Amino acid sequence: MIRNYFCILVMLLASAIVIGQDRPNSTAQNYLRMRWTTVATGMPTDWYGTDEAKRVAENVLVSQKDIGGWVKNQPYHHVFSDSLTAYYKRTKNDVGGTFDNGATISELRFLAKVYTHFKDESYREAFNKGLNYILSAQYDNGGWPQFYPVRDAGVETRTDKTEPYSMHITYNDNAMVNIMNFLKDIYADVPELAPLKIATNTKDKARKAFDRGIDCILKTQIKVNAKPTVWCAQHHYKTLAPVKARSYELASFSGSESVGIVALLMDLDHPSPAIIAAVDGACAWFEEHKISGIRVERQTDSRGNRNTVVVTDKEAPSIWARFYDLEMGKPYFCDRDGIKKYALDEIGAERRNGYSWYTNAPQRVLDTQSEWHKKWGVD
């Protein structure tokens, strides 16, 4: 796996040389400076009908795995060198398709956008293959793994220096939430996807997969004294219990990933009593675990070294830790050694500055809870 990423890096550097030689116009230069996820879904509607978008679409087609997914963290909007194109063609059967960091869902939404303009059947065929990939990857219990097929355990251990975890049900970085929002758009036949003329039986499959996903979400919600709280970033693919991922991502209450789950549940029409209980339980947990009187600062010393620190500020808005200990409910922080610490300044600079340990995201769902109650007549 490491060797593959090194090969991609070398070929991307070659592609960068091609970009410099081509001297693209200002519009091209603007999108080439953006992140792929922004280009995939955040450009003006008309841009997806341009020659630039068509060129990017060819990259997306050639890089799709035969099974239907895409690898993560790749700038598919950059100009591909001949060697990079050959690499993607040569590795189409390799394991690597994933839902991590928005992968696969971003590419599918991009293909839908360009298909609307060009009506190229190759885009539609790739879209359908990707959708089938999503449906095939779902477990019988309703969850989705981070990678599908699951990565080789030996490769995963060597790459991430931890026990294998890509098989587990993954809420981390909104992986499963992104999938489910996409499936909801499929069966709802939203205008953005309508030009694809998705078959009725496929929409039915998407709806059933979504419903199984909701059932999985309810079953994985952590209960404390029989009360629903929030979720871990990963849950065991068989037992549904909270589990660790990377060495510093231990089993925990997640103050971050749980927000996307709650927002998904709050977006459902005519929520059932079980959905209402899940949302209210999570919001109660957010209220109980908010942190007041501090803020996070990113400082730079005289040598240009970055340092993330927590400072006292009585006027600061509430924030939440990304992880809370399952036993005590306390925020924790962790180096790659996997040892919990209970203050950010107790861990080393590499993880302290290279990871997001705090979030203000729970405030978004707390701010909408009252209106959500009124909308659905919740007492």
N, C-alpha and C positions, 0 to 999 in steps of 0.2 A: 504493500500500500504506500509506504514512504517513497519507494522507488518510483511508483506511478506518479505521485504528486510532484516529485523532482523533475520527471520528464515533462509534465505539463508546464511547470514553471519555466523550464528552458525554452519550450516551444512558444510560450506566451511572450517571452522576451524577444524571440524572433518575430513574432507578430507585431510587437511594438515598433520594431524597426520598419516593418512594412507600413504601419500607420504613419510613421514619420516621413517615409518616402512619398506616400500618396498625397500628403498635404491636403487633408479633407477641408471642406468649407466650414464656416463658423458653426452651422447647425450640427454638423457631424462632430466637430470638436467638443461642443457642449455635451452631447450625449455620451461621447467617449470618456469624458471626465466623471461621469456619474457612476453610481453603483448599479450592478446588473438588476437588482430587485426594483430600483427606481425606473430604469429603462423598460423593464418587463411590464410594469403595470401603471406607472405614474406619468407617462408622457402625454402631451395633448393628443386628443383623439385623432386628429388629422395626421399626426406623425406616423401612425401605424399604417398609413397608406403610402409612405414614401419609399424611395429606392433604398434608403438606409435601413428601414425596417425590414424590407424584403431580404436584404443581405444578411441581416441578423437572423431572420427566420431560417435561412439556409444553415447557419451555424447551429441553431437549436435543433433542426432536423438531424444533422449529421452527428450531433453529440448525444442524442437520445439512445439509451440502452435498448437492446432488442426486447427486453422484458417490459419496457415502457417508461421507466423512470430516468432521472438525471442525477449526476453527481452534484455536490454542493460547492458553493463558494467559487464558481468559475465565471469569469467575465465573458459571457457568450456574445455580448455586443461588440467586443473588440474584433478587429480584422484577424481572421485565422490564416496563419501561414500554411503552406502545403504540408509541412511536417506535422503541424498540429491537427489538421484535417485528417491526415493519414493515421495519426494516433487514435483519434476518436473512432474511426472506422475499424481499426484493428482491435479495439478494446470493447466493442459493443456487447460482447457476451460476458465481460467481466462483472463481478459483483461491485456495486457502488451506488446503485440507485437509492435515493434517500428522501425523507421528508424534513430533514434537519435544515435549519436556517432558511426556511422557505423554499427549499429545493423541490422540484417537480410541480408543485402548485404554481409557482411563479412562471415556469415555462409554459404550463398549460394555459394560464390566463393570457400570456403573451400570444400564443398561437391563436386563441380565440379572437383577439383583437386584430391580428393581421389577416385572419381569414375573412373577417367582416369586410375588409377592403378589397382583397385580391381574389377571394373565392377559389383559392388554389386547393385542390383536393388532397394534395400531400400534407397540407397543414391539418386538414380535418382528420385524415387517417392517423396522423401522429397524435392528435388530440384524443381520439377514441382509444388508441393504444395506451396512452397515459391514464385515461379514465379507467380502463380495464385493469391496469396495474394497481391503481388505488383500491379497487374493489377486491382484487385478488390478495392484496396485502393484509386485509383486515382479518383479525383473529375471530374465532367463533364467539368469543366473549364480548366482541364489539370494539376492542382496542386496536391500535395500530402500532407496529414497531417503529423504531427510528430509521432503520435500514431494511430494505426488502430486495432480494433475499438477505437474511441476516448475515452480517460479516463473519468471516472465519475467526474463531475464537483466538487462535494463535496470533493472527495478524492484529486483531483488536487489542490484545494484551500488549504486544510489542509497540503498537502505535500510541496508545493512550496510557500505558504504564498502569493499568488497572484491570480488574476483573471484567470480562465481557458484559456489556449492558445494552447493546444495540437491539437485542431481541425484546426488550421490555416495552411495555405500553408507555409512550412518550408524550408527556405534556410539555416538556422542556422546550423553551423558545417557541411555544405555541404550535408545535408540530401537529398534534392531533386536532387542535382547534382550527388550524388552517385547512386541514383536510375536510373537516365537517362543514365549515362555512362554504367551502367549494362545492361539496355535495348538495348542500342546501340550495345553492344557486342553480345547480344542475336540475334538481327536481322541480324547483320553482320556475324554471325556464326564464330567468332574468333576461332583460333586453340584450345585455352584452353577449350572452350565449345563444340567444334565439336563432341567429343566422346559421348556426351549426346544424339546426334541425335534428336535435338529439332524439333518438328513437324513444317511443313511449315506454317500452319494456326496460330500456336503460335508465330512464328517469325513475321507474319503479324500483329498480335495483339500488339506485342512489338513495332513494327515500328509505328503503329497508336498512341499508348500511348506516344511514344517519341515525335512524331510530335505535339500532343496536349500539351505536356509539354513545347515545344519550344514556342508554341502560348501563353501559360500562362506566360512564362518568358517575352516575348515581351510586354504583356498587363500589367504586374506588374512593369515594369521599371518605376521609378519615373521621371516624366516630370517637368521641371522648365522652365517657359516661353516657353512652347511647345517643349523644347529640352530634349532628353533622357539623363538621368544621370546614377545613379546606382540603387541598390535595398535595401530594408529593409531586415533584417534577417527573418522577418515573414510578410506575407500579409494576409489580412482577407479572409477567405475561401469563402465568398460570394461577398463582394464588391471589393476585390483585393487591398484595401488600405493598407498602412503600419500600422502595429499594434505592440503593446508591447508583450513581453513574460514574463519572470520573472521580479520582481519589479525593477531591475536595468538594464533591457534590454528594454528600451523604444523605441517607434517608431522613426526611424532614417534613415539617409543615412548610409549604412554599408560599411566601408572601408575594411572589411575583407571578409565577405561572398560573396560580389559582385565579388571577384576575381575568384572564382570557376565557377561562372556563365559565366563570360567573356571567360574564358579558354574553357568551353564547347562550346560556340558559335564559337570561333575561330577554333575549331576542326572540324567544319562542312564543308563538301565538297560543293563547288559552292554556297557560301553564297548568300542569296537573298539581295536585297537592304535594306530590313528591318533589316536583321541580321547585315549587315555592319554598318548601322546607329546606331544600339544598341551598337555594339562594340566600334565604334569611339566615341559615346557619353559618354560611361563609361570611356574610356581612357582619354578623355578630362577632365572629372570630376576628375579622379585620378591626372592628371597633375596639375589641379587648386588647389587641396586640399592636396598636399604633404607637409610635414613638414620638414624643414631643420634646421640645427644648434643645434639639440639636440640628445641625445641617452638615452636609458633606461638602468639603472643599477640595479642589484639585490645585495644589500649589506647585510652583516651580522654583527650585533653588538657584543659586548663582551660577551653578554649573549646567543648568538646563535640565536637571533631573526632575521628573514629575513625582509628586507624592500626594496620595489621597489621604485626607485627614478628616476626623470628626471634630467639630467645634461646637461649643455651647452657644445657643441662640434662642432666647425665650420667645422671640417673635417668629421663629421659623415654622412653616406649616408642617403638619404631621408627615412622617415617613415610615416606611416599614423595612425590615430586613428581608433579604431574599430568602434566607433559610432560618427556620426556628427548630430548636432541638425537640425531638418527639417526646422525650421524657419530661422535660421541665418547661417547654414552651418558650425558652429563651433564645434570642438571636445568637447565632454562632457564625464564626469565620474560620477559614481552614487553608492551610498550605497544602502542597501536594503530598505531604506525609500523612494526610488524613486525620490529623489530630485536631479536635475541636478547640477553638479559642473563643473567648466571649467578649473580646474587644478587637476592633479592626487593627489597632496599632500593635497587637500581639502577633500578627502574622507578618511574613517577610514581604519585601517590596515587590517581588515578582507577582504574587497573587493579589496583594493589596491594591496594586495599581493596574493589574491586568484582568480584572473581573468586576462585574457590577454587583456589589454587595447590598445596596440599598435601592429602594424604589418608592415612588409616590403614586404608582398606578392604582392601588386599591381605592384611592380617593375618588376615582372616576365612577366606580360602581356604587360607592356609598352615596355620592351626590345624586345618583339617579334612582336609588332604591325607593324613595318616597313616591315619586311620580309613577314608578313601576307598580307600586302597591295600588295607587289610585286607578291606574289604567285597567287593572285586572280585578279590582274590588277586593283586595286583600286587606283584612282588618289589622 
